[in-house]
């Protein structure tokens, strides 16, 4: 066993295909394709990777308008979550952990249950529920283990679980995606004062979204949450003032005899089925120009700009209602519309939920026994799928043990700098891939310098050096072989440090080291 080293950068050499990726700092020129040759007439794969600092900024984004059971289930699994991170080869990352409410309010004339700005993207640090004290240092807005000096005294999972269950007192039009970019200052305005030290330049960014409904992020001046005076219910040009507005103006679906149209206010001409429902298909975020919700693609772009290499340094997860099935149900308005209590109002059915609940889509296969439910999270799922490291979990899972394990492993991967490339690379007699690694940096005189980084087996583990992990390592979910580059912290503190990696490809089984 090779001894554990202070700092590790990982690059995975995969098992199939020919592929080249280069990752560079802004301003550097890189190329893509199949690389050049290895001097022997064969192709090679080349990479540039940044040093890893084993730091993770982890943000839990919680919709506090509904879903107390899913909040409790996640809080119960936080010990498992932290155990996975603690079991990483380099131990628990240097952590910043924040808890964020999805409540951004309802605008200038907020509906009942909403304030004008909600929590405004500010990190939450107050104890909730039965928890009396977080043990955080006075004035701390987030949890920190930086520099080996935690700003709390209780076990870290207990501190997070003391804050995370935010309850259901928030605005009924949750905006987790907009709250996320607001909290991190990714929307072009400075982050809230208490959040400003949360996001670190060299840290990986992990995001976990917990919501029982889909995202309803709107531009700041939106009137989506306002009722038109004198036109209640279906007479309002935007329809009844309910969360269905988020679906109607945030989604496009096929069905109802049309292709990619907003979910309807009224049933199609053929009418709903006997249960008063209508199934829609192929639903997606409505990112068309002029839409009333903020395009998911815009939010993805804002978040990606926070990191130089977002595919390697950002991991996004969501515990939400499955995006399918997607059904609309019409029921009498009742007391919500005293002038016309029999008027049929639409609502999106839960894609998973309690067996026998008429609000649950009969086309859904998942039923919960603990009160968990979730409406189709079309926008949130689309957001997660926009990142290379993305995990979507059903809010109705019996417990979140396996989900939390998978999410934490993915977060651990970005914290360690794991990269996976689908390439066939020949090996030497000791089973090590025939790669070369060169460190480029600025020396103490600010002059360009480079250092050949040897294989650890050839360098008697003298740092810096590299070695390869085993094939099928969990560091690469799609299969692969991680390449570990280890160096002392003082070396990785060199200015402009970057590792160039070059590996020959098995373009022929007759090539030495290929099978």
Phi, psi and omega per residue, in radians:
X1 nan 2.291 3.071
X2 -1.308 2.374 -3.126
X3 -1.098 2.673 3.117
X4 -1.220 2.450 -3.110
X5 -1.981 2.785 -3.052
X6 -1.100 -0.673 -3.038
X7 -2.386 2.421 -3.074
X8 -2.351 2.374 2.975
X9 -2.031 2.384 -3.080
X10 -2.102 2.427 3.023
X11 -2.393 2.196 -3.068
X12 -1.652 2.311 3.039
X13 -1.752 1.896 -2.988
X14 -1.354 -2.953 -2.949
X15 -1.971 -0.148 -3.067
X16 -2.633 2.510 3.027
X17 1.650 3.029 3.107
X18 -2.177 2.094 -2.971
X19 -2.686 2.479 3.080
X20 -2.242 2.340 3.069
X21 -2.291 2.398 3.037
X22 -2.216 2.282 -3.123
X23 -2.069 2.158 -3.020
X24 -2.327 2.815 3.000
X25 -1.248 2.721 3.106
X26 -0.960 2.368 3.131
X27 1.685 -0.307 3.089
X28 -1.461 2.610 3.120
X29 -1.693 2.254 3.100
X30 -2.294 2.843 3.114
X31 -2.164 2.901 3.075
X32 -2.320 2.919 3.139
X33 2.286 -2.567 -3.107
X34 -1.770 0.218 3.109
X35 1.370 -2.883 3.135
X36 -1.804 -2.325 3.086
X37 -2.131 2.892 -3.119
X38 -1.692 0.246 -3.120
X39 1.547 -0.252 3.124
X40 -1.945 0.273 3.088
X41 1.624 -0.086 -3.131
X42 -1.763 2.948 3.138
X43 -1.439 2.814 3.097
X44 -2.412 2.799 3.065
X45 -1.971 2.350 -3.086
X46 -2.178 2.576 -3.120
X47 -2.443 2.697 2.885
X48 -2.211 2.178 -3.094
X49 -2.235 2.550 3.120
X50 -1.496 2.664 3.081
X51 -1.144 2.634 -3.135
X52 -1.757 2.406 -3.128
X53 -1.899 0.092 3.086
X54 0.941 0.733 3.095
X55 -2.039 2.505 3.130
X56 -2.402 2.116 2.991
X57 -1.704 1.949 -2.991
X58 -1.968 2.178 -3.067
X59 -2.152 2.098 3.019
X60 -1.627 2.110 3.140
X61 -1.890 1.998 -2.974
X62 -2.031 2.154 3.001
X63 -1.338 1.973 -3.086
X64 -1.748 0.503 3.044
X65 -1.697 -0.333 -3.102
X66 -2.872 2.970 2.975
X67 1.517 0.845 3.114
X68 -1.140 -0.585 -3.101
X69 -1.164 -0.677 3.141
X70 -1.261 -0.534 3.045
X71 -1.130 -0.751 -3.141
X72 -1.145 -0.696 -3.137
X73 -1.132 -0.697 3.116
X74 -1.184 -0.747 3.135
X75 -1.042 -0.638 -3.119
X76 -1.176 -0.414 -3.098
X77 -1.712 0.074 -3.132
X78 -1.081 -0.608 3.038
X79 -1.027 -0.734 3.091
X80 -1.101 -0.738 3.128
X81 -0.972 -0.873 -3.105
X82 -1.224 -0.561 3.111
X83 -1.100 -0.673 3.111
X84 -1.110 -0.756 3.128
X85 -1.170 -0.668 3.140
X86 -1.180 -0.454 -3.100
X87 -1.465 0.000 3.094
X88 -1.064 2.641 -3.113
X89 -0.925 -0.578 3.129
X90 -1.665 0.148 -3.122
X91 1.418 -2.998 -3.130
X92 -1.077 2.250 3.097
X93 -1.081 2.828 2.950
X94 -1.211 1.946 -2.920
X95 -1.877 2.490 2.698
X96 -2.056 2.213 -3.139
X97 -2.184 2.167 3.125
X98 -2.175 2.663 3.065
X99 -2.075 2.260 -3.017
X100 -2.226 2.342 3.035
X101 -1.459 2.552 3.081
X102 -1.452 0.067 -3.050
X103 -1.460 1.870 3.014
X104 -1.912 0.271 3.077
X105 1.405 -3.005 -3.070
X106 -2.112 0.251 3.097
X107 1.556 -2.903 -3.001
X108 -1.141 -0.482 3.091
X109 -2.228 1.272 -2.951
X110 -1.198 2.558 3.069
X111 -1.258 3.001 -3.139
X112 -0.990 2.409 3.124
X113 1.534 -0.063 -3.131
X114 -2.107 2.608 2.949
X115 -1.749 -3.112 -3.096
X116 -1.181 -0.835 -3.049
X117 -2.072 -0.024 -3.126
X118 1.037 -2.416 3.130
X119 -1.515 -0.094 2.991
X120 1.084 0.392 -3.138
X121 1.394 0.148 3.125
X122 -1.356 2.389 3.088
X123 -1.124 2.491 -3.107
X124 -1.718 2.320 -3.103
X125 -2.371 0.127 -3.122
X126 -1.455 2.586 3.060
X127 -1.173 2.555 -3.111
X128 -2.210 2.813 3.057
X129 1.049 -2.286 -3.096
X130 -1.454 -0.057 -3.112
X131 -1.402 2.244 -3.078
X132 -1.587 -0.511 -3.072
X133 -2.673 2.443 3.135
X134 -1.446 -0.379 -2.996
X135 1.222 0.182 3.033
X136 -1.178 2.636 3.050
X137 -1.063 2.595 -3.123
X138 -0.982 2.286 3.102
X139 1.472 -0.084 -3.125
X140 -1.238 2.337 3.119
X141 -1.703 -0.226 3.141
X142 -2.661 2.913 -3.121
X143 -1.494 2.408 -3.117
X144 -2.468 2.384 2.992
X145 -1.994 0.262 -3.018
X146 -1.023 2.497 3.066
X147 1.023 0.457 3.114
X148 1.171 0.323 -3.101
X149 -2.196 1.422 -3.129
X150 -1.035 2.522 3.103
X151 -1.689 0.543 3.129
X152 -2.634 2.909 -3.111
X153 -2.089 -0.484 3.102
X154 -1.311 2.851 3.032
X155 -0.948 2.483 -2.977
X156 -1.069 -0.625 3.124
X157 -1.143 -0.578 3.102
X158 -1.225 -0.620 3.124
X159 -1.143 -0.794 3.132
X160 -1.115 -0.777 -3.102
X161 -1.212 -0.312 3.061
X162 -1.295 -0.476 -3.076
X163 -1.735 -0.681 -2.868
X164 -1.087 -0.750 -3.129
X165 -1.212 1.610 -3.035
X166 -1.403 -0.097 3.127
X167 1.405 -2.792 -3.047
X168 -2.229 0.483 -3.111
X169 -1.561 0.044 -3.091
X170 -1.390 2.985 3.108
X171 -1.005 2.434 -3.107
X172 -1.267 0.040 3.106
X173 -2.090 1.267 -3.056
X174 -1.154 2.479 -3.114
X175 -2.229 1.137 -3.051
X176 -1.059 -0.619 -3.102
X177 -1.266 -0.761 3.088
X178 -1.159 -0.657 3.108
X179 -1.108 -0.627 3.135
X180 -1.091 -0.906 -3.123
X181 -1.219 -0.513 3.079
X182 -1.174 -0.770 -3.102
X183 -1.092 -0.589 -3.084
X184 -1.663 0.014 -3.103
X185 1.178 0.453 -3.121
X186 -1.497 -0.074 -3.115
X187 -1.626 0.163 3.096
X188 1.711 -0.245 3.093
X189 -1.820 2.716 3.125
X190 -1.040 2.514 3.059
X191 -1.099 2.686 3.061
X192 -0.911 2.622 -2.989
X193 -0.929 -0.786 -3.106
X194 -1.239 -0.253 -3.095
X195 -1.622 -0.169 -2.843
X196 -1.120 -0.472 3.138
X197 -1.656 0.027 -3.063
X198 -1.217 -0.876 -3.048
X199 -1.473 2.146 -3.130
X200 -1.913 2.527 -3.045
X201 -1.069 -0.759 -3.020
X202 -1.600 -0.033 -3.085
X203 -1.531 2.600 2.925
X204 -1.247 2.706 -3.128
X205 -2.019 2.137 3.087
X206 -2.022 2.377 -3.097
X207 -2.267 2.263 3.055
X208 -2.167 2.049 -3.124
X209 -1.802 2.300 3.133
X210 -2.173 2.023 -3.081
X211 -2.731 2.510 3.073
X212 -1.651 -0.122 3.121
X213 -2.327 2.971 -3.130
X214 -1.409 2.856 3.123
X215 -1.129 2.497 3.120
X216 -2.284 0.751 -3.094
X217 -1.209 2.283 -3.118
X218 -2.241 2.769 2.996
X219 -1.076 2.691 -3.053
X220 -0.961 -0.609 -3.057
X221 -1.632 0.259 -3.073
X222 -1.148 2.544 3.063
X223 -1.832 0.310 -3.055
X224 -1.092 -0.509 -3.059
X225 -1.714 0.304 3.136
X226 -1.910 2.500 3.048
X227 -1.592 2.515 3.080
X228 -1.456 2.083 -3.084
X229 -0.986 2.381 3.059
X230 1.364 0.059 3.133
X231 -2.312 1.335 -3.082
X232 -1.306 2.808 3.000
X233 1.005 -2.339 -3.078
X234 -1.215 -0.215 3.082
X235 -1.310 -0.377 3.108
X236 -1.171 2.326 -3.138
X237 -0.972 -0.466 3.123
X238 -1.669 0.009 -3.096
X239 1.515 3.115 -3.126
X240 -0.976 2.556 3.139
X241 -1.408 1.401 3.101
X242 -2.379 3.054 3.132
X243 -1.122 -0.251 3.112
X244 -1.071 -0.430 3.059
X245 -1.023 -0.620 3.125
X246 -1.107 -0.645 3.114
X247 -1.299 -0.793 -3.067
X248 -1.102 -0.670 -3.085
X249 -1.775 -0.020 3.128
X250 -1.912 -0.201 -3.044
X251 -2.198 2.703 2.923
X252 -2.209 2.320 -3.092
X253 -2.397 2.751 2.970
X254 -1.692 2.859 -3.024
X255 2.155 -3.093 3.109
X256 0.987 0.417 -3.137
X257 1.343 0.180 -3.126
X258 -2.237 2.962 3.069
X259 -2.009 2.205 3.056
X260 0.840 1.231 3.065
X261 -2.142 2.770 3.075
X262 -1.091 2.595 3.021
X263 -0.919 2.469 -2.949
X264 -1.429 2.736 2.956
X265 -1.424 -0.609 -3.117
X266 -2.126 2.703 3.110
X267 -1.051 2.764 3.082
X268 -1.135 2.877 -3.087
X269 -0.928 -0.525 3.121
X270 -1.309 -0.213 3.115
X271 1.473 2.808 3.085
X272 -1.244 3.007 3.106
X273 -1.321 -3.026 -3.063
X274 -1.100 -0.408 3.129
X275 -1.579 0.084 -3.138
X276 1.301 0.486 -3.098
X277 -2.172 2.843 3.077
X278 -2.506 2.280 -3.102
X279 -1.570 2.375 3.066
X280 -2.024 2.825 -3.001
X281 -2.422 2.796 3.034
X282 0.971 0.672 -3.081
X283 -1.254 2.497 -3.126
X284 -2.546 2.891 3.095
X285 -1.156 2.401 3.074
X286 -1.488 1.609 3.140
X287 -1.751 0.350 -3.134
X288 -1.188 2.601 3.102
X289 -0.994 2.460 3.115
X290 1.458 0.061 3.113
X291 -1.183 2.812 -3.073
X292 -1.513 -0.306 3.056
X293 -1.792 2.672 3.106
X294 -1.177 2.222 -3.137
X295 -0.995 2.375 3.081
X296 -1.011 -0.672 -3.123
X297 -1.065 -0.593 3.105
X298 -1.168 -0.732 -3.124
X299 -1.177 -0.701 3.079
X300 -1.040 -0.797 -3.133
X301 -1.076 -0.744 3.132
X302 -1.088 -0.740 -3.103
X303 -1.228 -0.708 -3.127
X304 -1.090 -0.516 -3.122
X305 -1.228 -0.153 3.127
X306 -1.297 -0.352 -3.068
X307 -2.213 2.517 3.133
X308 -1.142 -0.631 3.128
X309 -2.215 1.336 -3.015
X310 -1.087 -0.551 -3.139
X311 -1.135 -0.455 -3.122
X312 -1.729 -0.362 -2.948
X313 -2.054 0.073 3.097
X314 -2.212 2.269 3.034
X315 -2.196 2.275 -3.070
X316 -2.163 2.334 3.107
X317 -2.337 2.722 3.117
X318 -2.546 2.357 2.989
X319 -1.911 1.819 -2.935
X320 -2.597 3.065 2.998
X321 -1.188 2.424 3.106
X322 -0.992 2.487 -3.131
X323 -1.121 -0.381 3.086
X324 -2.284 2.624 0.025
X325 -1.333 2.823 -3.111
X326 -2.168 1.921 3.140
X327 -2.243 2.606 3.080
X328 -1.957 2.417 -3.090
X329 -2.167 2.418 3.104
X330 -1.946 2.200 3.125
X331 -2.380 2.707 3.123
X332 -1.031 2.482 -3.112
X333 -1.181 -0.579 -3.133
X334 1.066 -2.369 -3.070
X335 -1.147 -0.315 3.121
X336 -1.178 -0.326 3.110
X337 -2.444 1.363 -3.049
X338 -0.998 -0.512 -3.132
X339 -1.210 -0.546 -3.136
X340 -2.491 1.263 -3.050
X341 -1.128 -0.362 -3.130
X342 -1.564 -0.042 3.137
X343 -1.107 2.307 -3.092
X344 -1.463 2.088 3.124
X345 -1.834 2.504 3.127
X346 -1.517 2.675 2.984
X347 -2.622 2.640 3.089
X348 -1.446 2.319 -3.126
X349 -1.329 2.642 3.061
X350 -1.162 2.332 3.119
X351 -1.407 -0.273 2.972
X352 -2.632 2.657 -3.107
X353 2.985 -2.894 -3.044
X354 -1.249 2.347 3.108
X355 -1.018 2.355 3.113
X356 1.536 -0.158 3.107
X357 -1.317 2.132 -3.118
X358 -1.141 -0.277 3.108
X359 -1.383 -0.151 -3.125
X360 -1.574 2.324 -3.117
X361 -1.090 2.153 -3.139
X362 -1.139 -0.306 3.124
X363 -1.401 -0.162 3.141
X364 -1.388 2.545 -3.086
X365 -1.672 -0.303 -3.013
X366 -1.748 2.224 3.090
X367 -2.138 2.448 -3.139
X368 -1.813 2.769 3.106
X369 -2.067 0.086 -3.087
X370 -2.087 0.248 -3.141
X371 1.527 -0.027 3.126
X372 -1.208 2.501 3.102
X373 -2.697 2.888 3.110
X374 -2.819 2.344 3.013
X375 -1.436 2.786 -3.100
X376 -1.011 2.028 -3.091
X377 -1.614 1.202 -3.055
X378 -1.109 -0.877 -3.088
X379 -1.196 -0.751 -3.117
X380 -1.136 -0.761 3.125
X381 -1.098 -0.685 3.108
X382 -1.123 -0.675 3.078
X383 -1.054 -0.847 -3.116
X384 -1.088 -0.738 -3.114
X385 -1.169 -0.202 -3.140
X386 -1.392 -0.067 -3.131
X387 -2.033 2.516 -3.111
X388 -1.069 -0.659 3.062
X389 -1.750 1.723 -3.103
X390 -2.525 2.334 3.139
X391 -2.315 2.204 3.064
X392 -1.991 2.255 -3.089
X393 -2.154 2.503 3.114
X394 -1.288 2.324 3.098
X395 -1.143 -0.306 -3.075
X396 -1.680 0.118 3.044
X397 -0.971 2.546 -3.062
X398 -0.986 -0.782 2.949
X399 -2.549 2.953 -3.026
X400 -1.804 0.364 -3.072
X401 -1.042 -0.931 -3.124
X402 -1.200 -0.677 3.133
X403 -1.062 -0.809 -3.122
X404 -1.126 -0.653 3.100
X405 -1.082 -0.792 3.141
X406 -1.144 -0.751 -3.126
X407 -1.123 -0.805 -3.126
X408 -1.116 -0.658 3.112
X409 -1.115 -0.700 3.120
X410 -1.148 -0.723 3.097
X411 -1.130 -0.684 3.085
X412 -1.079 -0.605 3.114
X413 -1.089 -0.806 3.140
X414 -1.239 -0.550 3.100
X415 -1.140 -0.551 -3.121
X416 -1.586 -0.145 3.116
X417 1.420 0.524 -3.124
X418 -1.144 2.358 3.025
X419 -2.267 2.459 -3.125
X420 -2.199 2.205 3.124
X421 -2.203 2.286 -3.134
X422 -1.404 1.468 -3.101
X423 -2.429 2.540 3.032
X424 -1.586 2.087 -3.085
X425 -2.154 2.247 3.108
X426 -1.170 2.734 -3.116
X427 -2.062 2.734 3.067
X428 -1.503 -3.025 -3.070
X429 -1.132 -0.420 3.118
X430 -1.577 0.065 3.111
X431 1.486 0.152 3.119
X432 -1.577 2.442 3.109
X433 -1.101 2.506 -3.087
X434 -1.411 1.137 -3.107
X435 -1.877 2.750 2.985
X436 -2.094 2.472 -3.128
X437 -2.212 2.262 3.135
X438 -2.254 2.261 3.080
X439 -1.610 2.269 3.049
X440 -2.025 2.370 -3.077
X441 -2.838 3.083 3.031
X442 -1.813 2.220 -3.107
X443 -1.382 -2.999 -3.059
X444 -1.093 -0.420 3.099
X445 -1.638 0.202 3.141
X446 1.111 0.473 3.068
X447 -1.705 2.559 3.117
X448 -1.144 2.329 3.140
X449 -2.434 2.809 3.086
X450 -2.536 2.742 -3.113
X451 -2.525 2.225 3.041
X452 -1.258 2.194 -3.126
X453 -1.724 2.000 -3.060
X454 -1.427 2.903 2.974
X455 -1.182 2.407 -3.066
X456 -1.052 -0.566 -3.142
X457 -1.153 -0.480 -3.138
X458 -1.597 -0.266 -3.052
X459 -1.930 0.238 -3.110
X460 0.900 0.631 3.084
X461 1.111 0.365 3.048
X462 -1.337 2.234 -3.045
X463 -1.471 2.586 -0.041
X464 -1.374 2.605 3.089
X465 -2.749 2.983 -3.117
X466 -2.362 2.724 3.009
X467 -2.633 2.968 -3.090
X468 -1.938 2.442 3.019
X469 -1.340 3.108 -3.090
X470 -1.364 2.716 3.068
X471 -1.130 2.544 -3.120
X472 1.327 0.323 3.133
X473 -1.049 2.473 3.072
X474 -1.111 -0.224 3.063
X475 -1.110 -0.352 -3.137
X476 -2.176 1.728 -3.019
X477 -1.092 -0.491 3.140
X478 -1.570 0.176 -3.072
X479 1.626 2.668 3.124
X480 2.590 -3.052 -3.094
X481 -2.367 1.910 -3.091
X482 -1.295 2.465 3.057
X483 -1.820 2.099 -3.070
X484 -1.718 2.122 3.046
X485 -1.938 1.984 -3.058
X486 -1.992 2.433 -3.107
X487 -2.638 2.663 3.072
X488 -1.135 2.633 3.113
X489 -0.959 -0.617 -3.131
X490 -1.128 -0.635 3.113
X491 -1.218 -0.739 -3.097
X492 -1.298 -0.107 3.041
X493 -1.493 -0.041 3.132
X494 -1.064 2.476 -3.110
X495 -1.133 2.423 3.033
X496 1.042 0.464 -3.133
X497 -1.129 2.350 3.044
X498 -2.651 2.515 3.138
X499 -1.796 2.225 2.994
X500 -1.683 2.235 -3.141
X501 -2.117 2.324 3.107
X502 -2.329 2.258 -3.118
X503 -2.339 2.325 3.039
X504 -1.204 2.702 -3.125
X505 -1.882 2.570 3.054
X506 -1.411 1.417 3.099
X507 -1.533 0.002 3.088
X508 -2.718 2.410 3.131
X509 -1.233 -0.228 3.107
X510 -1.408 -0.168 -3.120
X511 -1.245 2.460 3.137
X512 -1.003 2.334 3.130
X513 1.497 -0.019 3.112
X514 -1.891 2.666 3.127
X515 -2.289 nan nan
